[in-house]
Amino acid sequence: MFLKAEVEKDGWNYGHPDGDGIIGWFDVKATAGASSKGEVRLNDFGKIAVEKNGDFKFTKKPAFENENLIQDWILGIGLSEGVSWLHDDRRSKWLTEIDIPNKEILNKKYNFYTYPRTYGDVTKVDFIVYRPKLFYKYSEKEYKYQWDGYTLDTNCRAEEFLLTSIDITKSTDVEKIKGTWVYKWEGDVEVYNIPCHDVYNDTFVITGSNAKNNWSHIYTKRNGSAFTQEEIKKFTYHDEECYTLSDDGKTLTEKSNDESRPLSEYFADYTSSSGSYTCHYDLKLFADGSSLKIICSGKNDDGTDYSYGTDYKKQ
């Protein structure tokens, strides 16, 4: 089926009247190749229980016909704000998508706001769209296949009501964030025009009024080959001591080497020497104490405003 693009207005996407958004469709019949293993059909979307604070868990796992043919698949859950397409007055903002490995789905509690994601900010989860998907290789290329999705209204509380501001000048607030906090990200990147896969780990250890922050990037080339000497020079040009290369030359690790400093130094306001760039930090603790959001906001050199937050998980 081919659909018209959704109507966008004031930051919202609006649907079309029934049937009006359809351009056309056609059915295709294909013959499976000689090396095919069989047909896999999605028989049941499963059941999910959602709480107002964004906690959720699957009480019934999605089920397939011939599921044994797909050992590893992922459940992608799209998070949206607004009114879902289950209603005539639909309007939506797609926020992000979180991916849960199929072996970790059943009866395990997660949270829409704090579950690791590769992009987007989660402001208020009014409805979700979830669908199983998998990645497969064919002729040395990787492809994604995803089944049809299931829409569910959730109407969770907005994130702003689930966060508590932390004042690092108050000992009672600092006591709430003592411990080890970790942010992890993994994905494909281009570094100095080199296609790489990056595994990023960022750790804050907060002890009293002091903190220590260490991070690392583990780079591998997406084609699986070793880094050349020319490529290594591009990475290590500014600080060679931060990098180590594996014996086979296929893994390049960059690590910080930070020492413990007062929290007031880590999160002090900053203004560039020209005065054009500024940075201010806000710390906010999620309701259950499991996530610490560090928000950096200010002005870019061109005078435009910016703001971004990083969610660190309690270890």
DRENVOVEX-86814 format. One record per atom (N, C-alpha, C, CB): x, y, z. Coordinates in steps of 0.02 Angstrom, whole numbers, padded with zeros to 5 digits, always signed. Glycine has a CB too. Example, Ala and Ser with C-alpha at 12.3 -4.5 7.8 and 13.67 -1.06 7.14 Angstrom:
BEGIN
+00660-00284+00390
+00615-00225+00390
+00660-00165+00390
+00565-00224+00452
+00642-00112+00354
+00684-00053+00357
+00645+00002+00394
+00704-00030+00286
This chain:
BEGIN
+00042-00060+00000
+00000+00000+00000
+00044+00062+00000
-00048+00000+00061
+00025+00113-00038
+00062+00176-00043
+00018+00231-00014
+00083+00191-00116
+00046+00269+00033
+00008+00322+00066
+00037+00391+00051
+00008+00310+00142
-00006+00441+00053
+00017+00510+00048
+00057+00527+00111
-00042+00559+00038
+00100+00576+00104
+00137+00600+00163
+00087+00631+00212
+00192+00652+00143
+00099+00622+00277
+00055+00651+00327
+00059+00727+00326
+00072+00624+00396
+00005+00758+00347
+00003+00831+00351
+00041+00853+00413
-00070+00857+00353
+00089+00898+00406
+00128+00923+00463
+00110+00995+00477
+00203+00915+00449
+00095+01011+00539
+00077+01079+00559
+00093+01089+00632
+00002+01093+00544
+00129+01144+00646
+00145+01162+00715
+00180+01106+00753
+00082+01183+00752
+00221+01069+00718
+00259+01015+00750
+00222+00950+00759
+00281+01038+00816
+00160+00946+00734
+00120+00885+00740
+00109+00855+00671
+00052+00899+00774
+00101+00789+00670
+00081+00754+00609
+00007+00736+00615
+00124+00690+00598
-00030+00751+00562
-00101+00736+00561
-00116+00685+00508
-00142+00801+00549
-00164+00641+00522
-00183+00590+00473
-00231+00618+00421
-00214+00532+00508
-00254+00574+00378
-00302+00592+00326
-00370+00560+00342
-00277+00569+00257
-00424+00588+00315
-00489+00555+00323
-00485+00484+00295
-00546+00596+00287
-00530+00441+00318
-00528+00371+00298
-00524+00364+00222
-00589+00335+00324
-00472+00329+00200
-00464+00315+00129
-00431+00370+00090
-00530+00302+00099
-00431+00432+00116
-00405+00488+00077
-00330+00487+00072
-00427+00553+00109
-00296+00453+00119
-00223+00453+00118
-00193+00398+00075
-00197+00446+00186
-00235+00355+00048
-00210+00299+00009
-00203+00318-00065
-00256+00238+00015
-00143+00310-00091
-00130+00324-00162
-00147+00262-00203
-00057+00345-00173
-00127+00204-00179
-00140+00142-00215
-00101+00085-00184
-00121+00149-00289
-00111+00025-00210
-00076-00033-00184
-00074-00088-00237
-00109-00060-00120
-00030-00135-00227
-00029-00193-00269
-00005-00253-00229
+00015-00182-00332
-00027-00312-00250
-00007-00374-00217
+00049-00407-00257
-00067-00423-00210
+00096-00436-00221
+00153-00468-00252
+00159-00540-00228
+00219-00429-00237
+00168-00586-00273
+00182-00655-00256
+00254-00672-00276
+00132-00703-00291
+00290-00701-00230
+00360-00717-00243
+00373-00790-00227
+00407-00671-00201
+00421-00818-00262
+00441-00887-00250
+00504-00888-00208
+00452-00924-00317
+00503-00927-00155
+00561-00930-00110
+00620-00961-00145
+00544-00970-00047
+00680-00938-00127
+00741-00964-00156
+00756-01035-00131
+00799-00919-00140
+00803-01067-00165
+00819-01136-00149
+00847-01144-00078
+00869-01164-00199
+00879-01092-00052
+00910-01096+00014
+00864-01070+00070
+00975-01058+00015
+00802-01054+00055
+00757-01028+00106
+00742-01082+00158
+00691-01003+00074
+00729-01061+00220
+00718-01108+00275
+00644-01120+00288
+00752-01082+00337
+00601-01076+00264
+00530-01084+00276
+00497-01017+00288
+00519-01129+00336
+00432-01018+00298
+00393-00957+00306
+00380-00943+00380
+00326-00962+00268
+00389-00881+00400
+00378-00860+00469
+00322-00809+00469
+00443-00831+00501
+00271-00822+00509
+00214-00776+00514
+00206-00752+00586
+00149-00809+00490
+00188-00689+00595
+00173-00663+00661
+00101-00681+00679
+00185-00586+00665
+00093-00723+00730
+00026-00746+00748
-00006-00706+00804
+00029-00818+00769
+00035-00677+00849
+00009-00644+00909
+00055-00587+00928
+00001-00695+00967
+00027-00527+00938
+00068-00470+00957
+00089-00472+01031
+00031-00405+00943
+00059-00517+01069
+00074-00519+01140
+00034-00468+01179
+00148-00509+01152
+00047-00464+01245
+00012-00416+01287
+00062-00378+01330
-00040-00452+01332
+00049-00313+01338
+00094-00269+01375
+00055-00231+01428
+00130-00220+01327
+00083-00227+01488
+00053-00189+01543
+00094-00125+01553
+00051-00231+01609
+00060-00067+01555
+00094-00002+01559
+00068+00036+01620
+00083+00039+01495
+00114+00066+01658
+00095+00106+01716
+00104+00181+01699
+00137+00087+01777
+00074+00224+01740
+00073+00296+01726
+00143+00327+01725
+00031+00331+01777
+00190+00297+01763
+00257+00325+01766
+00302+00301+01709
+00289+00308+01832
+00273+00264+01661
+00312+00240+01604
+00340+00170+01613
+00367+00286+01591
+00331+00140+01672
+00352+00070+01682
+00309+00025+01638
+00347+00049+01757
+00340-00025+01608
+00302-00072+01567
+00335-00140+01568
+00294-00045+01495
+00295-00191+01555
+00322-00258+01546
+00273-00299+01504
+00334-00293+01615
+00300-00345+01466
+00259-00390+01426
+00238-00448+01469
+00296-00414+01363
+00172-00460+01474
+00146-00518+01510
+00134-00577+01463
+00081-00499+01547
+00135-00563+01399
+00130-00616+01348
+00175-00596+01291
+00056-00626+01324
+00220-00640+01274
+00270-00625+01222
+00239-00632+01152
+00331-00672+01229
+00258-00588+01105
+00237-00598+01035
+00256-00668+01011
+00267-00544+00989
+00212-00698+00972
+00223-00768+00951
+00220-00773+00875
+00171-00815+00983
+00263-00817+00849
+00268-00828+00777
+00251-00900+00759
+00338-00810+00751
+00229-00909+00698
+00228-00975+00668
+00297-00990+00641
+00173-00980+00612
+00326-01046+00660
+00395-01065+00641
+00447-01017+00672
+00402-01065+00565
+00436-00998+00735
+00482-00952+00768
+00552-00980+00774
+00456-00933+00838
+00559-01046+00773
+00625-01077+00779
+00671-01058+00721
+00618-01153+00783
+00642-01032+00667
+00683-01012+00609
+00715-00943+00618
+00640-01012+00547
+00693-00906+00669
+00721-00839+00682
+00743-00836+00755
+00670-00781+00666
+00802-00859+00769
+00827-00864+00838
+00834-00795+00870
+00893-00900+00839
+00858-00746+00834
+00871-00680+00862
+00831-00627+00826
+00946-00663+00858
+00783-00598+00862
+00745-00542+00834
+00737-00490+00889
+00675-00566+00808
+00716-00431+00869
+00712-00374+00914
+00640-00348+00914
+00762-00318+00893
+00617-00326+00972
+00553-00293+00976
+00565-00218+00976
+00512-00315+01039
+00546-00184+00923
+00552-00112+00919
+00489-00079+00945
+00567-00089+00847
+00496-00034+00994
+00438+00000+01022
+00444+00075+01007
+00432-00012+01099
+00400+00099+00962
+00400+00170+00945
+00360+00209+00997
+00371+00181+00875
+00388+00263+01024
+00356+00304+01075
+00331+00368+01043
+00404+00319+01133
+00268+00385+01056
+00238+00444+01025
+00198+00485+01075
+00193+00423+00966
+00194+00549+01061
+00154+00595+01100
+00094+00617+01058
+00195+00657+01124
+00037+00628+01089
-00021+00653+01053
-00080+00605+01056
-00002+00665+00981
-00118+00604+01001
-00177+00561+00995
-00163+00510+00941
-00241+00603+00979
-00169+00446+00958
-00149+00394+00911
-00198+00387+00853
-00143+00327+00947
-00177+00348+00803
-00220+00338+00744
-00277+00289+00758
-00179+00314+00686
-00286+00272+00822
-00346+00234+00841
-00407+00281+00846
-00335+00198+00908
-00394+00346+00841
-00447+00396+00850
-00452+00441+00788
-00433+00440+00913
-00512+00466+00775
-00524+00508+00716
-00485+00573+00718
-00598+00522+00709
-00475+00601+00778
-00441+00666+00785
-00366+00656+00796
-00471+00706+00842
-00336+00607+00764
-00266+00590+00775
-00220+00649+00762
-00246+00532+00730
-00169+00655+00802
-00113+00701+00792
-00055+00673+00833
-00131+00777+00812
+00003+00673+00806
+00057+00638+00840
+00125+00670+00830
+00060+00566+00817
+00169+00657+00878
+00240+00673+00872
+00279+00609+00887
+00261+00732+00922
+00314+00585+00836
+00356+00526+00846
+00417+00548+00886
+00377+00493+00778
+00430+00515+00944
+00484+00536+00988
+00548+00495+00977
+00462+00530+01060
+00542+00430+00981
+00601+00387+00973
+00577+00314+00968
+00650+00396+01033
+00624+00269+00962
+00609+00198+00962
+00660+00163+01006
+00609+00168+00890
+00636+00118+01049
+00681+00079+01090
+00678+00006+01066
+00662+00085+01166
+00735-00028+01069
+00741-00096+01043
+00757-00144+01100
+00796-00100+00989
+00714-00195+01108
+00724-00244+01161
+00737-00313+01129
+00662-00247+01208
+00793-00345+01145
+00807-00412+01119
+00752-00461+01139
+00875-00437+01143
+00734-00506+01094
+00677-00551+01106
+00686-00594+01169
+00666-00596+01047
+00748-00609+01188
+00759-00652+01246
+00753-00615+01312
+00828-00684+01241
+00741-00548+01309
+00735-00509+01370
+00666-00478+01378
+00788-00454+01371
+00618-00502+01339
+00553-00468+01337
+00507-00488+01395
+00519-00483+01272
+00497-00551+01406
+00441-00574+01448
+00451-00561+01522
+00430-00647+01437
+00400-00530+01553
+00395-00520+01626
+00453-00482+01657
+00390-00587+01659
+00488-00442+01617
+00542-00400+01643
+00520-00328+01637
+00610-00413+01604
+00526-00291+01693
+00501-00222+01694
+00553-00174+01665
+00482-00201+01765
+00529-00130+01622
+00570-00076+01594
+00533-00010+01602
+00586-00090+01518
+00564+00043+01577
+00531+00109+01581
+00542+00146+01515
+00559+00151+01641
+00488+00173+01487
+00492+00208+01423
+00541+00267+01426
+00423+00233+01403
+00544+00301+01483
+00584+00363+01488
+00658+00349+01500
+00558+00405+01544
+00673+00293+01532
+00743+00281+01551
+00776+00225+01511
+00746+00264+01624
+00738+00187+01470
+00769+00133+01431
+00817+00163+01379
+00714+00089+01396
+00876+00135+01370
+00925+00163+01322
+00895+00169+01252
+00987+00119+01319
+00910+00224+01219
+00886+00237+01152
+00943+00270+01112
+00822+00282+01152
+00940+00265+01048
+00994+00292+01006
+00980+00363+00983
+01005+00248+00945
+00919+00387+00991
+00904+00455+00969
+00840+00479+01004
+00897+00459+00891
+00828+00544+01000
+00765+00573+01022
+00759+00587+01096
+00710+00528+01002
+00712+00631+01113
+00695+00646+01183
+00624+00621+01196
+00700+00722+01197
+00614+00591+01254
+00548+00565+01272
+00515+00615+01320
+00553+00494+01303
+00465+00649+01296
+00432+00701+01335
+00369+00676+01370
+00414+00760+01291
+00325+00641+01332
+00263+00613+01360
+00241+00556+01314
+00207+00667+01367
+00234+00496+01342
+00216+00438+01302
+00140+00429+01305
+00253+00373+01327
+00105+00453+01254
+00033+00446+01251
+00012+00382+01216
+00002+00506+01214
+00053+00358+01170
+00038+00294+01139
+00102+00264+01110
-00016+00302+01083
+00100+00199+01100
+00158+00164+01073
+00138+00123+01012
+00191+00118+01127
+00186+00109+00970
+00177+00063+00914
+00234+00014+00918
+00175+00101+00843
+00219-00050+00928
+00273-00098+00933
+00268-00152+00880
+00273-00130+01003
+00327-00173+00856
+00329-00223+00803
+00395-00261+00806
+00320-00190+00733
+00393-00326+00797
+00455-00365+00794
+00493-00348+00730
+00440-00441+00797
+00560-00353+00734
+00601-00342+00675
+00665-00382+00682
+00617-00266+00665
+00698-00392+00626
+00762-00427+00627
+00807-00400+00573
+00751-00503+00618
+00870-00415+00579
+00920-00395+00530
+00951-00457+00500
+00975-00348+00562
+00961-00457+00436
+00990-00515+00403
+01038-00492+00348
+00935-00561+00374
+01083-00537+00330
+01132-00522+00278
+01116-00560+00215
+01203-00538+00302
+01125-00525+00159
+01116-00556+00093
+01166-00525+00046
+01043-00547+00067
+01208-00566+00016
+01260-00542-00029
+01304-00489+00005
+01229-00512-00093
+01323-00504+00067
+01369-00461+00106
+01338-00395+00128
+01431-00447+00066
+01274-00385+00115
+01240-00324+00138
+01191-00341+00193
+01205-00288+00079
+01181-00294+00240
+01135-00305+00295
+01069-00270+00280
+01164-00281+00361
+01014-00306+00292
+00948-00279+00280
+00906-00285+00343
+00914-00316+00220
+00855-00242+00347
+00808-00245+00404
+00740-00266+00378
+00803-00176+00440
+00708-00312+00415
+00640-00331+00400
+00598-00322+00463
+00635-00405+00374
+00540-00291+00457
+00497-00285+00515
+00425-00303+00497
+00500-00214+00543
+00392-00334+00544
+00323-00354+00534
+00277-00295+00546
+00305-00413+00580
+00213-00305+00537
+00163-00253+00549
+00164-00234+00623
+00092-00278+00527
+00140-00174+00638
+00142-00150+00707
+00075-00150+00742
+00170-00081+00707
+00078-00147+00808
+00018-00145+00850
+00018-00079+00888
+00015-00206+00899
-00038-00043+00887
-00043+00022+00920
-00079+00014+00987
-00079+00073+00875
-00052+00047+01039
-00082+00044+01106
-00080+00113+01138
-00046-00009+01150
-00137+00138+01161
-00139+00201+01199
-00112+00189+01269
-00212+00229+01202
-00069+00234+01293
-00038+00225+01358
-00052+00284+01405
+00037+00217+01350
-00048+00346+01380
-00062+00406+01420
-00022+00409+01484
-00136+00410+01436
+00044+00400+01478
+00088+00405+01537
+00094+00478+01559
+00158+00376+01521
+00116+00487+01619
+00130+00555+01643
+00189+00584+01604
+00146+00555+01720
+00190+00650+01597
+00244+00683+01561
+00309+00676+01602
+00228+00757+01549
+00365+00673+01567
+00429+00663+01600
+00444+00719+01650
+00485+00660+01549
+00423+00779+01634
+00440+00836+01678
+00411+00827+01749
+00414+00901+01648
+00357+00789+01755
+00327+00777+01821
+00357+00717+01856
+00252+00766+01814
+00401+00682+01821
+00434+00623+01850
+00506+00637+01868
+00431+00564+01801
+00529+00699+01857
+00598+00718+01871
+00602+00767+01929
+00630+00749+01809
+00653+00759+01971
+00665+00804+02027
+00732+00840+02016
+00665+00766+02095
+00732+00906+02021
+00793+00944+02011
+00841+00932+02069
+00777+01020+02004
+00906+00926+02052
+00958+00915+02102
+01000+00978+02108
+01002+00853+02083
+01007+01003+02169
+01049+01061+02183
+01115+01035+02213
+01013+01112+02231
+01169+01039+02176
+01232+01010+02199
+01264+01050+02257
+01281+01006+02142
+01234+01107+02275
+01259+01145+02332
+01226+01121+02397
+01247+01220+02322
+01177+01076+02391
+01142+01051+02451
+01163+00978+02463
+01065+01056+02442
+01186+00965+02523
+01211+00898+02540
+01155+00846+02536
+01242+00898+02610
+01093+00865+02553
+01038+00817+02550
+01024+00796+02478
+00974+00848+02581
+01032+00842+02430
+01022+00825+02360
+01080+00782+02334
+01015+00888+02318
+01141+00800+02353
+01199+00762+02331
+01196+00690+02356
+01264+00796+02355
+01169+00681+02416
+01162+00614+02445
+01119+00569+02400
+01132+00618+02516
+01070+00599+02365
+01024+00561+02323
+01059+00535+02260
+00966+00605+02302
+01114+00567+02239
+01146+00547+02176
+01214+00514+02187
+01154+00607+02130
+01232+00499+02250
+01295+00464+02262
+01293+00395+02231
+01309+00459+02338
+01350+00373+02203
+01353+00307+02173
+01383+00310+02103
+01285+00276+02171
+01375+00257+02067
+01402+00251+01999
+01346+00255+01948
+01441+00184+01990
+01356+00299+01898
+01306+00312+01846
+01339+00300+01778
+01277+00385+01852
+01304+00264+01735
+01334+00244+01671
+01287+00261+01613
+01349+00169+01670
+01316+00289+01561
+01281+00300+01498
+01316+00260+01444
+01278+00376+01479
+01278+00220+01405
+01307+00179+01352
+01272+00194+01286
+01303+00104+01369
+01312+00194+01234
+01284+00203+01167
+01324+00161+01118
+01284+00278+01145
+01290+00133+01069
+01323+00093+01018
+01291+00105+00951
+01321+00018+01037
+01332+00116+00899
+01304+00127+00833
+01358+00139+00781
+01257+00185+00834
+01336+00148+00719
+01381+00160+00664
+01394+00235+00656
+01353+00130+00598
+01456+00253+00646
+01476+00324+00640
+01528+00331+00584
+01505+00350+00708
+01537+00393+00564
+01591+00411+00517
+01642+00453+00555
+01564+00449+00453
+01702+00428+00563
+01755+00464+00598
+01812+00478+00549
+01780+00424+00660
+01825+00541+00535
+01875+00561+00485
+01862+00525+00419
+01946+00544+00511
+01797+00521+00401
+01775+00489+00339
+01788+00414+00337
+01809+00521+00279
+01799+00384+00396
+01810+00312+00401
+01746+00281+00430
+01872+00295+00446
+01712+00236+00393
+01652+00203+00419
+01669+00157+00477
+01616+00163+00363
+01646+00174+00537
+01663+00136+00597
+01600+00116+00636
+01709+00177+00642
+01610+00067+00679
+01560+00050+00730
+01589+00072+00796
+01543-00028+00730
+01549+00108+00836
+01573+00139+00897
+01534+00112+00957
+01568+00216+00893
+01570+00088+01008
+01539+00070+01072
+01564+00121+01123
+01558-00004+01093
+01518+00162+01148
+01536+00217+01192
+01511+00204+01263
+01507+00284+01166
+01555+00213+01312
+01538+00205+01382
+01560+00267+01420
+01571+00141+01413
+01514+00295+01459
+01528+00356+01498
+01506+00344+01570
+01491+00419+01467
+01552+00351+01617
+01538+00334+01687
+01553+00392+01734
+01579+00272+01708
+01504+00408+01776
+01514+00456+01830
+01513+00418+01896
+01458+00512+01829
+01565+00427+01937
+01566+00400+02005
+01562+00460+02053
+01630+00356+02019
+01506+00466+02088
+01495+00524+02131
+01502+00501+02204
+01424+00555+02119
+01550+00531+02238
+01562+00516+02309
+01561+00581+02348
+01630+00479+02319
+01508+00592+02385
+01504+00655+02422
+01501+00714+02374
+01563+00663+02470
+01541+00764+02386
+01540+00824+02344
+01589+00819+02285
+01557+00886+02385
+01622+00761+02278
+01669+00751+02223
+01641+00701+02172
+01736+00727+02249
+01671+00702+02113
+01651+00655+02060
+01710+00640+02015
+01592+00683+02019
+01707+00582+01984
+01757+00563+01934
+01720+00538+01873
+01806+00508+01962
+01740+00565+01816
+01707+00547+01754
+01758+00515+01707
+01675+00610+01720
+01742+00454+01684
+01784+00420+01635
+01741+00395+01577
+01823+00361+01668
+01768+00399+01517
+01731+00376+01458
+01778+00340+01411
+01696+00434+01423
+01749+00301+01366
+01790+00266+01316
+01750+00257+01253
+01814+00198+01344
+01785+00258+01196
+01758+00240+01131
+01796+00178+01106
+01764+00300+01079
+01760+00126+01087
+01791+00068+01057
+01771+00066+00984
+01771+00001+01094
+01819+00079+00939
+01805+00084+00868
+01827+00020+00831
+01841+00146+00838
+01784-00003+00788
+01802-00055+00739
+01777-00031+00671
+01772-00125+00759
+01812-00051+00618
+01790-00032+00551
+01731-00076+00530
+01848-00038+00500
+01684-00046+00496
+01623-00082+00480
+01634-00138+00430
+01572-00034+00452
+01688-00135+00392
+01702-00189+00345
+01744-00245+00376
+01737-00162+00283
+01761-00237+00441
+01797-00289+00477
+01872-00289+00467
+01770-00354+00458
+01899-00243+00428
+01970-00242+00414
+02009-00206+00469
+01984-00208+00346
+02075-00213+00467
+02118-00179+00516
+02127-00106+00497
+02187-00214+00519
+02140-00065+00547
+02153+00006+00535
+02222+00014+00503
+02149+00047+00601
+02226+00056+00452
+02291+00070+00420
+02329+00121+00462
+02281+00096+00347
+02394+00127+00451
+02434+00176+00487
+02410+00247+00474
+02508+00169+00467
+02388+00260+00413
+02363+00327+00395
+02299+00342+00434
+02350+00332+00320
+02255+00292+00441
+02193+00302+00479
+02207+00313+00553
+02147+00242+00469
+02254+00275+00580
+02272+00283+00650
+02299+00353+00665
+02323+00230+00671
+02337+00379+00618
+02365+00447+00628
+02309+00499+00631
+02413+00464+00570
+02255+00488+00593
+02199+00536+00595
+02166+00536+00664
+02147+00518+00541
+02160+00477+00693
+02129+00472+00760
+02174+00503+00813
+02114+00400+00777
+02238+00486+00812
+02284+00503+00866
+02319+00569+00858
+02335+00449+00873
+02300+00609+00809
+02335+00671+00793
+02339+00718+00854
+02302+00706+00735
+02284+00724+00891
+02282+00773+00945
+02308+00745+01011
+02211+00796+00955
+02300+00680+01024
+02321+00652+01088
+02334+00577+01080
+02268+00666+01144
+02394+00559+01063
+02411+00490+01049
+02405+00446+01110
+02480+00485+01021
+02417+00474+01170
+02417+00434+01231
+02349+00406+01250
+02445+00475+01288
+02296+00435+01222
+02228+00413+01240
+02207+00350+01203
+02178+00468+01225
+02247+00328+01153
+02226+00274+01109
+02270+00211+01119
+02229+00296+01036
+02236+00153+01112
+02272+00089+01110
+02244+00048+01052
+02266+00050+01178
+02287+00011+01019
+02268-00029+00962
+02275-00103+00980
+02312-00012+00900
+02226-00144+00962
+02228-00215+00976
+02284-00248+00934
+02161-00248+00961
+02304-00307+00954
+02359-00343+00921
+02344-00356+00847
+02373-00408+00956
+02280-00369+00831
+02264-00383+00761
+02250-00319+00722
+02203-00429+00757
+02254-00261+00755
+02245-00197+00720
+02173-00180+00702
+02285-00197+00658
+02125-00219+00729
+02055-00209+00709
+02013-00170+00759
+02023-00276+00697
+02041-00158+00818
+02004-00122+00870
+02047-00065+00897
+01984-00170+00928
+02019-00005+00892
+02054+00055+00917
+02013+00083+00975
+02063+00108+00860
+02044+00087+01034
+02009+00109+01094
+02035+00177+01116
+02018+00057+01150
+01989+00222+01128
+02005+00289+01154
+01978+00294+01225
+01976+00346+01108
+02020+00314+01273
+01998+00319+01342
+02019+00386+01372
+02028+00261+01383
+01975+00411+01415
+01992+00471+01453
+02033+00451+01514
+01928+00510+01474
+02064+00499+01545
+02105+00486+01605
+02092+00543+01654
+02181+00481+01588
+02033+00539+01686
+02011+00594+01729
+02025+00579+01802
+01936+00606+01719
+02034+00631+01840
+02043+00625+01912
+01983+00654+01948
+02108+00661+01934
+01974+00634+02011
+01918+00658+02050
+01921+00733+02059
+01916+00623+02118
+01862+00765+02048
+01858+00838+02055
+01792+00856+02090
+01861+00873+01985
+01787+00916+02118
+01724+00937+02150
+01667+00940+02098
+01733+01006+02184
+01608+00923+02120
+01549+00928+02076
+01541+00999+02050
+01486+00907+02114
+01558+01047+02090
+01550+01117+02069
+01594+01134+02009
+01567+01164+02127
+01650+01098+02000
+01692+01108+01941
+01663+01075+01879
+01763+01082+01953
+01637+01014+01889
+01608+00978+01832
+01549+01016+01802
+01585+00908+01854
+01509+01045+01844
+01446+01074+01821
+01443+01149+01829
+01388+01043+01858
+01501+01181+01825
+01504+01254+01828
+01481+01284+01761
+01576+01278+01845
+01449+01341+01763
+01431+01376+01702
+01493+01394+01663
+01389+01440+01717
+01487+01394+01596
+01545+01408+01554
+01526+01460+01501
+01572+01344+01521
+01572+01507+01490
+01565+01556+01436
+01631+01560+01399
+01543+01626+01463
+01629+01555+01333
+01690+01557+01294
+01723+01626+01300
+01676+01540+01221
+01787+01629+01281
+01824+01693+01287
+01791+01748+01246
+01896+01683+01265
+01759+01729+01191
+01726+01780+01149
+01657+01798+01177
+01718+01754+01077
+01632+01756+01223
+01567+01769+01252
+01508+01745+01210
+01559+01841+01264
+01522+01716+01153
+01468+01695+01109
+01439+01627+01126
+01492+01695+01036
+01482+01583+01154
+01459+01515+01171
+01452+01509+01246
+01508+01462+01144
+01394+01482+01269
+01383+01473+01340
+01357+01403+01354
+01333+01526+01367
+01367+01380+01415
+01344+01314+01435
+01322+01316+01508
+01400+01260+01424
+01263+01291+01521
+01237+01286+01590
+01212+01215+01600
+01179+01338+01602
+01223+01186+01660
+01204+01118+01674
+01146+01116+01724
+01264+01079+01702
+01100+01069+01712
+01047+01053+01759
+01048+00978+01770
+00977+01076+01733
+01041+00957+01833
+01039+00886+01850
+00969+00869+01875
+01092+00868+01903
+00940+00815+01848
+00873+00795+01868
+00871+00720+01879
+00820+00816+01814
+00842+00699+01935
+00838+00629+01955
+00769+00601+01940
+00855+00621+02030
+00766+00543+01906
+00702+00511+01890
+00669+00486+01954
+00712+00453+01840
+00603+00480+01952
+00562+00466+02011
+00586+00407+02052
+00492+00455+01990
+00606+00352+02019
+00626+00293+02057
+00700+00291+02073
+00607+00231+02018
+00736+00344+02058
+00808+00348+02073
+00852+00308+02027
+00819+00325+02142
+00824+00281+01973
+00863+00237+01929
+00900+00275+01874
+00818+00187+01897
+00883+00337+01862
+00912+00374+01805
+00927+00446+01825
+00865+00373+01745
+00985+00470+01805
+01005+00539+01817
+01014+00573+01750
+01072+00542+01859
+00974+00624+01738
+00978+00661+01675
+01021+00723+01685
+00906+00681+01649
+01074+00729+01645
+01117+00787+01646
+01102+00828+01583
+01193+00767+01649
+01077+00888+01593
+01054+00931+01538
+01103+00988+01529
+00983+00957+01551
+01127+00996+01468
+01171+01052+01451
+01132+01098+01404
+01238+01027+01418
+01131+01161+01420
+01094+01209+01378
+01132+01275+01375
+01023+01220+01404
+01119+01314+01324
+01152+01378+01317
+01144+01405+01247
+01226+01373+01334
+01195+01442+01225
+01194+01472+01158
+01255+01448+01117
+01193+01548+01162
+01241+01435+01054
+01295+01419+01007
+01331+01483+00987
+01268+01382+00945
+01387+01476+00952
+01426+01534+00930
+01385+01580+00885
+01488+01512+00893
+01337+01551+00849
+01296+01593+00803
+01236+01625+00838
+01272+01552+00745
+01232+01616+00904
+01178+01648+00942
+01115+01606+00950
+01160+01711+00909
+01112+01549+00918
+01053+01506+00924
+01056+01467+00990
+01048+01457+00865
+00997+01451+01016
+00992+01413+01078
+01001+01339+01065
+00925+01426+01112
+01027+01303+01114
+01031+01230+01109
+01017+01200+01178
+01101+01208+01084
+00997+01137+01178
+00986+01101+01240
+00985+01026+01225
+00920+01123+01274
+01022+00988+01264
+01020+00916+01256
+01032+00883+01324
+01074+00892+01204
+01003+00824+01333
+01010+00789+01396
+01038+00719+01386
+00944+00785+01431
+01076+00695+01434
+01104+00628+01433
+01079+00590+01494
+01182+00629+01432
+01050+00531+01484
+01023+00491+01538
+01074+00439+01562
+00958+00456+01516
+01096+00447+01624
+01143+00400+01654
+01104+00351+01699
+01198+00437+01695
+01120+00287+01695
+01085+00235+01733
+01124+00218+01796
+01074+00172+01690
+01087+00209+01852
+01118+00191+01915
+01142+00118+01913
+01070+00201+01974
+01203+00107+01934
+01231+00039+01934
+01224+00007+02003
+01305+00040+01913
